[in-house]
């Protein structure tokens, strides 16, 4: 592993200007104790090229002068203290009249220790904020990574959206459109910043709605030079919205064409997406409503499934998972529905790269592709960590 260069680190430049090159290099080296030489971050002193003006030389000269003065004064005072102590001991005098000398010695030592503490504090600062990017990388590589689960949306979540489409289309079919009408009853899909707006209007019939989409995936795909996520997303959204609109329109057409009949048409006791009646003539009003709502729920299921499926996922798998666990959380990139095993950093990166490939090439969905991109981005190399 190549060592990181810390020459442009602003805080180290500032430390060098204050405390000099040897102190800075020593602190950097000490803070990385235990790391192999090849992996240690390097700092080359900037000297005259330093961003900050050096104040170390005059400060060092001042400190040296203080040390010399204190040293000159300490030697005779210590010597005199011993003489006084011996004299007082030999005469039996319990009082030692050297309080001034002892106080001076104490303050002198405090001054020296205070200056020496600067180095200790600098070491604590540098070590505490992890100046070495390589040290962080070694820690990262020793971690065990496990894929986090994602929640598959409820397949019926767009039933209300489908109902709005159906009611507008039924309203249109209940009104005669004049041949010379300038109004266009067609449903329009327009792209907005947050997603897609759906609008339509004719006479007293009106439709307003929308479908929000992910906006971050495009930035991630562009940053990693992968593909045009926005173009892929728009294609799939428009395709699936068109299918949804076609299915609700067919339902509105069948309901509008229903006729009253003497013979009543019954419906299954338990409606499923597989046994839905397609003929509404002769059906009771309540039964018509029940079949309509169940049909819209099934239409929603198809739409949400196509917009959120990941590679290899089926509706039945998710339904069974919800029955067994009471939830819809899955390990999308692993293709598993139970807790998966851990891996190292290289392993998780490989898994997420494969996840993007599997779910962003047409076999997945906009939701699955977006999740795969977000997972890949979560383990992408970060910029060098600075102070």
SULGI-V576658 format. One record per backbone hydrogen bond with DSSP energy under -1.0 kcal/mol. NH is the residue of the N-H (numbers start at 1). CO is the residue of the C=O. If there is no record, write none. Layout:
NH	CO
NH	CO
//
This chain:
6	42
9	6
13	9
14	10
15	11
16	12
17	13
18	14
19	15
20	16
24	20
25	21
26	22
27	23
28	24
29	25
30	26
31	27
33	30
35	32
40	36
42	4
49	46
50	47
55	17
56	17
59	55
60	56
61	57
62	58
63	59
64	60
65	61
66	62
67	63
68	64
69	65
70	66
71	67
72	68
73	69
74	70
75	71
77	73
78	74
79	75
80	76
81	77
82	78
83	79
84	80
85	81
86	82
87	83
88	84
89	85
90	86
91	87
93	88
98	96
102	98
103	99
104	100
105	101
106	102
107	103
108	104
109	105
110	106
111	107
112	108
113	109
114	110
115	111
116	112
117	113
120	116
121	117
122	118
123	119
124	120
125	121
126	122
127	123
128	124
129	125
130	127
131	126
136	132
137	133
138	134
139	135
140	136
141	137
143	140
145	343
150	330
152	328
157	154
159	156
162	158
163	159
164	160
165	161
166	162
167	163
168	164
169	165
170	166
171	167
172	168
173	169
174	170
175	172
181	178
188	199
190	197
192	195
196	211
197	190
198	209
199	188
200	207
202	205
205	202
207	200
209	198
211	196
213	194
220	216
221	217
222	218
223	219
224	220
225	222
226	221
229	227
232	228
233	229
234	230
235	231
236	232
237	233
238	234
239	235
240	236
241	237
242	238
243	239
244	240
245	241
246	242
247	243
248	244
249	245
250	246
251	247
252	248
253	249
254	250
255	251
256	252
257	253
258	255
265	282
282	259
283	280
288	284
289	285
290	286
291	287
292	288
293	289
294	290
295	291
296	292
297	293
298	294
299	295
300	296
301	297
302	298
303	299
304	300
305	301
306	302
307	303
308	304
309	305
313	310
318	314
319	315
320	316
321	317
322	318
323	319
324	320
325	321
326	322
330	150
331	336
332	330
335	331
336	331
343	145
348	344
349	345
350	346
351	347
352	348
353	349
354	350
355	351
356	352
357	353
358	354
359	355
360	356
367	307
369	365
370	366
371	367
372	368
373	369
374	370
375	371
376	372
377	373
378	374
379	376
//
